[in-house]
Amino acid sequence: MKKTEQFEINPLSRIPGGSFITIEFSDGSLSRGVNVKSPKKYVETVIVESLLKGLEVTKAYITGNRDELIYEDGMFFSTSNK
């Protein structure tokens, strides 16, 4: 599925800055968010929307120079980003 088919795009993502988020689903598919200003809120929204579509989020990372795991199997981890 294309991202535009899965989730709405937040207008703030058009503004430079923020995090690049990679999300893994239970079926092995991936979704990516660019210029995410609030990674935890973004992941929470994707979790709810994906459950409505019959998918489960298994992992979420802030990706870039250093990948940082922020969510795995129902648990959020502390991160320097909000």
Contacts in CASP RR format, 6 or more apart in sequence:
PFRMAT RR
TARGET T0000
AUTHOR 0000-0000-0000
METHOD contacts of the structure
MODEL  1
MKKTEQFEINPLSRIPGGSFITIEFSDGSLSRGVNVKSPKKYVETVIVES
LLKGLEVTKAYITGNRDELIYEDGMFFSTSNK
1 29 0 8 1.000
3 9 0 8 1.000
3 31 0 8 1.000
3 32 0 8 1.000
3 33 0 8 1.000
6 31 0 8 1.000
6 49 0 8 1.000
6 50 0 8 1.000
6 53 0 8 1.000
7 31 0 8 1.000
7 45 0 8 1.000
7 46 0 8 1.000
7 49 0 8 1.000
10 42 0 8 1.000
12 35 0 8 1.000
12 37 0 8 1.000
13 33 0 8 1.000
13 34 0 8 1.000
13 35 0 8 1.000
13 36 0 8 1.000
13 37 0 8 1.000
14 35 0 8 1.000
15 35 0 8 1.000
15 37 0 8 1.000
16 35 0 8 1.000
17 35 0 8 1.000
17 37 0 8 1.000
18 35 0 8 1.000
18 36 0 8 1.000
18 37 0 8 1.000
18 81 0 8 1.000
19 35 0 8 1.000
19 36 0 8 1.000
19 37 0 8 1.000
19 39 0 8 1.000
19 62 0 8 1.000
19 81 0 8 1.000
20 32 0 8 1.000
20 33 0 8 1.000
20 34 0 8 1.000
20 35 0 8 1.000
20 36 0 8 1.000
20 62 0 8 1.000
20 63 0 8 1.000
20 64 0 8 1.000
21 32 0 8 1.000
21 33 0 8 1.000
21 36 0 8 1.000
21 39 0 8 1.000
21 42 0 8 1.000
21 43 0 8 1.000
21 60 0 8 1.000
21 61 0 8 1.000
21 62 0 8 1.000
21 63 0 8 1.000
21 70 0 8 1.000
22 30 0 8 1.000
22 31 0 8 1.000
22 32 0 8 1.000
22 33 0 8 1.000
22 60 0 8 1.000
22 61 0 8 1.000
22 63 0 8 1.000
23 30 0 8 1.000
23 31 0 8 1.000
23 32 0 8 1.000
23 33 0 8 1.000
23 43 0 8 1.000
23 46 0 8 1.000
23 57 0 8 1.000
23 59 0 8 1.000
23 60 0 8 1.000
23 61 0 8 1.000
24 30 0 8 1.000
24 57 0 8 1.000
24 58 0 8 1.000
24 59 0 8 1.000
24 60 0 8 1.000
25 31 0 8 1.000
25 50 0 8 1.000
25 55 0 8 1.000
25 56 0 8 1.000
25 57 0 8 1.000
25 58 0 8 1.000
26 55 0 8 1.000
26 56 0 8 1.000
26 57 0 8 1.000
26 58 0 8 1.000
27 55 0 8 1.000
28 58 0 8 1.000
29 55 0 8 1.000
31 46 0 8 1.000
32 63 0 8 1.000
33 42 0 8 1.000
36 42 0 8 1.000
38 81 0 8 1.000
38 82 0 8 1.000
39 60 0 8 1.000
39 62 0 8 1.000
39 70 0 8 1.000
39 79 0 8 1.000
39 81 0 8 1.000
39 82 0 8 1.000
40 70 0 8 1.000
40 76 0 8 1.000
40 79 0 8 1.000
40 81 0 8 1.000
40 82 0 8 1.000
41 82 0 8 1.000
43 57 0 8 1.000
43 60 0 8 1.000
43 70 0 8 1.000
43 71 0 8 1.000
43 76 0 8 1.000
46 57 0 8 1.000
46 60 0 8 1.000
47 57 0 8 1.000
47 71 0 8 1.000
50 56 0 8 1.000
50 57 0 8 1.000
57 71 0 8 1.000
58 72 0 8 1.000
58 73 0 8 1.000
59 69 0 8 1.000
59 71 0 8 1.000
59 72 0 8 1.000
59 73 0 8 1.000
60 69 0 8 1.000
60 70 0 8 1.000
60 71 0 8 1.000
60 72 0 8 1.000
61 67 0 8 1.000
61 68 0 8 1.000
61 69 0 8 1.000
61 70 0 8 1.000
62 68 0 8 1.000
62 70 0 8 1.000
62 79 0 8 1.000
62 81 0 8 1.000
68 79 0 8 1.000
68 80 0 8 1.000
69 77 0 8 1.000
70 76 0 8 1.000
70 77 0 8 1.000
70 79 0 8 1.000
70 81 0 8 1.000
71 77 0 8 1.000
END
